[in-house]
Amino acid sequence: MLYYALLFLVVAVIAGVLGFSGIAGTSAGIAQILFFLFLALLAVSLILKAIRSV
């Protein structure tokens, strides 16, 4: 999932450099959502692992 967030971030940067502001904004938004979803799943995974090891 982090891979896709980085992929959309790269697409956003390239689109921004080329002047496609609509595509850049959308790609940046998707990248942000995926990144925070990745962080949430990472936190849940770490909590579950800590609970299981006790």
WOBELZI-V119666 format. One record per backbone hydrogen bond with DSSP energy under -1.0 kcal/mol. NH is the residue of the N-H (numbers start at 1). CO is the residue of the C=O. Records with the same first field share a line. If there is no record, write none. Layout:
NH=CO + CO
This chain:
5=1
6=2
7=3
8=4
9=5
10=6
11=7
12=8
13=9
14=10
15=11
16=12
17=13
18=14
20=15
21=19
24=20
25=21
26=22
27=23
28=24
29=25
30=26
31=27
32=28
33=29
34=30
35=31
36=32
37=33
38=34
39=35
40=36
41=37
42=38
43=39
44=40
45=41
46=42
47=43
48=44
49=45
50=46
51=47
52=48
53=49
